Amino acid sequence: MTGELKIIDSHVHLDLIERHQPHRIQWLKENGCGVVSWAYFEGVDSVSRLESCLKAKAHCIRNHSSKGLMCHYLIGIHPRSIPPDIKPEHIGLILEPYLEDPLCRGIGEIGLETGDAREQEMFIAQLEIGKTLLKQGRVIGVHTPRSNKQAITEITLSILEDFAEISSSLVIDHCTPETIVSVLDAGFWAGVTLSPVKSSWEEMKGIASICSDRLDRIMCNTDSGGKFYEDVVSCRLSDDLPDGICKKLLYENAARFFRIG
């Protein structure tokens, strides 16, 4: 089946894959795996550095799209990539040029890492921008951290109470068995990251069981970047979930949410 599978890894960092694992670009093509690349940048110490990273990211996506990889991207300011000299009112001008790009599906990766006041300020500012883009079919991708995940997810959901109108266009990612029910209960889409360092396929099967009536709002990914994970492909080949469910989790839901294809 290699090369014939229809898979969308709904959260990667293609610019980091290109830098650290360039041979994996061809691997993705050979395995029929398209990607949605979210924004995360290392060493962002100024607005100037952020702008340079955003420009390079967009170029990376356009380049590989022109060479046959099915790839789209989200643009935004990750909570670990907030430059110290940025002001919330400047974000729109920085992101606006990319939000006109047909390959850009919306804003992300935004959210909270520690939940401090600065992160919350930047998160809310980007949610406000995202809210204005709904009529254009754009979506929003939200991060949750590895550390203190349950508490930070609760803070995230509390902030999102003021943005209920965007629930059908927002995915909260890196959900775990401990957090996914509250995310789905709040009306949002949920992402589950399959890798040895995040969630396992066994955990995903458990989620599929407890959330069987809401599988249409769950999508899987690997969050591959500097390190690359093959889990979405290996899981798609597994036969321990019905094929229809695997298609939903690993292709159809992401295609529908990101309006791909």
Beta strands, then each sheet from edge to edge (+ up, - down):
strand 1: 7-12
strand 2: 33-37
strand 3: 71-75
strand 4: 104-111
strand 5: 139-143
strand 6: 170-172
strand 7: 189-193
strand 8: 218-221
sheet 1: 1+ 2+ 3+ 4+ 5+ 6+ 7+ 8+
end
